[in-house]
């Protein structure tokens, strides 16, 4: 016969999993935000960093979960 204790029933992976989910959501939000911001750049700004409008369109069309 086994005895269950509060400690043995605790999910020790939950804090790590919650942190991973939080980090993933943060990365997705940053991708979404920066891609939208990129669409507002001027032609001069894009030229300064070596991007074209087609580069911006390609990046902006990506879903937030894709790097």
GROMACS elastic network, one bead per residue, 0.5 to 0.9 nm:
[ bonds ]
;  ai    aj funct       b0    kb
    4     7     6  0.82202   500
    4     8     6  0.63434   500
    4     9     6  0.70772   500
    5     8     6  0.52764   500
    5     9     6  0.65004   500
    5    10     6  0.89375   500
    6     9     6  0.53272   500
    6    10     6  0.64772   500
    7    10     6  0.53613   500
    7    11     6  0.87406   500
    8    11     6  0.82028   500
    9    12     6  0.89921   500
   10    13     6  0.88912   500
   10    14     6  0.89790   500
   11    14     6  0.58129   500
   11    15     6  0.86297   500
   12    15     6  0.70584   500
   12    16     6  0.82257   500
   13    16     6  0.55601   500
   13    17     6  0.61242   500
   13    18     6  0.86149   500
   14    17     6  0.50236   500
   14    18     6  0.59224   500
   14    19     6  0.84664   500
   15    18     6  0.51397   500
   15    19     6  0.61504   500
   15    20     6  0.86393   500
   16    19     6  0.50925   500
   16    20     6  0.61811   500
   16    21     6  0.86535   500
   17    20     6  0.50596   500
   17    21     6  0.61920   500
   17    22     6  0.85449   500
   18    21     6  0.51264   500
   18    22     6  0.61158   500
   18    23     6  0.86014   500
   19    22     6  0.50059   500
   19    23     6  0.60971   500
   19    24     6  0.85441   500
   20    23     6  0.50835   500
   20    24     6  0.60886   500
   20    25     6  0.85737   500
   21    24     6  0.50938   500
   21    25     6  0.61621   500
   21    26     6  0.85626   500
   22    25     6  0.51781   500
   22    26     6  0.61620   500
   22    27     6  0.87088   500
   23    26     6  0.50121   500
   23    27     6  0.62063   500
   23    28     6  0.86311   500
   24    27     6  0.51470   500
   24    28     6  0.61986   500
   24    29     6  0.86031   500
   24    65     6  0.88853   500
   25    28     6  0.50964   500
   25    29     6  0.61181   500
   25    30     6  0.86066   500
   26    29     6  0.51295   500
   26    30     6  0.61800   500
   26    31     6  0.86510   500
   27    30     6  0.51212   500
   27    31     6  0.61835   500
   27    32     6  0.86379   500
   27    64     6  0.86791   500
   27    65     6  0.84488   500
   28    31     6  0.51582   500
   28    32     6  0.62287   500
   28    33     6  0.86161   500
   28    64     6  0.53684   500
   28    65     6  0.57453   500
   28    66     6  0.84483   500
   28    67     6  0.89810   500
   29    32     6  0.51204   500
   29    33     6  0.60770   500
   29    34     6  0.85690   500
   29    64     6  0.73088   500
   30    33     6  0.50373   500
   30    34     6  0.59545   500
   30    35     6  0.83307   500
   30    64     6  0.85564   500
   31    34     6  0.53422   500
   31    35     6  0.59796   500
   31    36     6  0.85099   500
   31    63     6  0.88699   500
   31    64     6  0.57721   500
   31    65     6  0.79757   500
   31    66     6  0.86697   500
   31    67     6  0.79048   500
   32    35     6  0.53457   500
   32    36     6  0.62545   500
   32    37     6  0.86441   500
   32    60     6  0.83484   500
   32    63     6  0.79321   500
   32    64     6  0.53061   500
   32    65     6  0.87093   500
   33    36     6  0.52753   500
   33    37     6  0.61507   500
   33    38     6  0.86588   500
   34    38     6  0.60545   500
   34    39     6  0.88144   500
   35    38     6  0.50893   500
   35    39     6  0.67055   500
   35    56     6  0.80103   500
   35    59     6  0.66184   500
   35    60     6  0.52330   500
   35    61     6  0.86427   500
   35    62     6  0.86793   500
   35    64     6  0.86780   500
   36    39     6  0.53875   500
   36    40     6  0.71834   500
   36    60     6  0.65980   500
   37    40     6  0.54394   500
   37    41     6  0.70676   500
   38    41     6  0.54189   500
   38    42     6  0.89716   500
   38    46     6  0.86500   500
   38    56     6  0.67483   500
   38    59     6  0.87326   500
   38    60     6  0.77620   500
   39    42     6  0.84625   500
   39    53     6  0.85895   500
   39    56     6  0.64143   500
   39    57     6  0.76880   500
   39    60     6  0.71036   500
   41    44     6  0.80040   500
   41    45     6  0.59022   500
   41    46     6  0.65805   500
   42    45     6  0.51367   500
   42    46     6  0.63461   500
   42    47     6  0.86014   500
   43    46     6  0.51342   500
   43    47     6  0.60882   500
   43    48     6  0.86048   500
   43    51     6  0.88977   500
   43    52     6  0.79792   500
   43    53     6  0.79096   500
   44    47     6  0.50138   500
   44    48     6  0.61330   500
   44    49     6  0.88660   500
   45    48     6  0.51063   500
   45    49     6  0.66558   500
   45    50     6  0.86784   500
   45    51     6  0.85799   500
   46    49     6  0.53874   500
   46    50     6  0.60061   500
   46    52     6  0.62852   500
   46    53     6  0.77935   500
   46    56     6  0.86588   500
   47    51     6  0.58129   500
   47    52     6  0.70251   500
   48    51     6  0.77834   500
   51    54     6  0.81181   500
   51    55     6  0.59759   500
   51    56     6  0.71829   500
   52    55     6  0.51173   500
   52    56     6  0.64704   500
   52    57     6  0.87429   500
   53    57     6  0.61222   500
   53    58     6  0.85498   500
   54    58     6  0.60421   500
   54    59     6  0.85109   500
   55    58     6  0.51482   500
   55    59     6  0.61803   500
   55    60     6  0.85206   500
   56    59     6  0.51380   500
   56    60     6  0.59050   500
   56    61     6  0.84562   500
   57    60     6  0.51016   500
   57    61     6  0.60453   500
   57    62     6  0.88163   500
   58    61     6  0.53894   500
   58    62     6  0.67622   500
   59    62     6  0.55040   500
   59    63     6  0.88691   500
   60    63     6  0.80050   500
   62    65     6  0.81860   500
   62    66     6  0.64610   500
   62    67     6  0.81888   500
   63    66     6  0.56330   500
   63    67     6  0.85406   500
   64    67     6  0.75563   500
